[in-house]
Amino acid sequence: QVQLVESGGGLVQAGGSLGLSCGASGQISSIYSQGWFRQAPGKEREFVASMRLLDNRTYYSDSVKGRFTISRNSANHTLFLRMGSLKPEDSAVYYCASRIWSTMTFDYWGQGTQVTVSS
């Protein structure tokens, strides 16, 4: 089992920046990669960014590439998402998730944190 807790959401003006954090606990060794997803009202949950733990390789969706940065503090198992040049369409509930080695699927999810970008 892996427990994930996000923090750092809030309200920001368009063009601004915001950072999210995700603390992980439990069976950390079972984690293959960690990622961020988001879901806006009336839309499906979509991938934002992820990091593979064995080599810190990062992946981004085209919609956030160049504006968002995913990083991780391996010492305290915390995942970060630095969001810049924010747009109103970035408004959503952001979720942290962990993909585990045994299933290679994102089996563990945080509770989500709201990000609202005003125009």
Order of alpha helices (4+ residues) and beta strands (2+ residues): beta-beta-beta-beta-beta-beta-beta-beta-beta-beta-beta
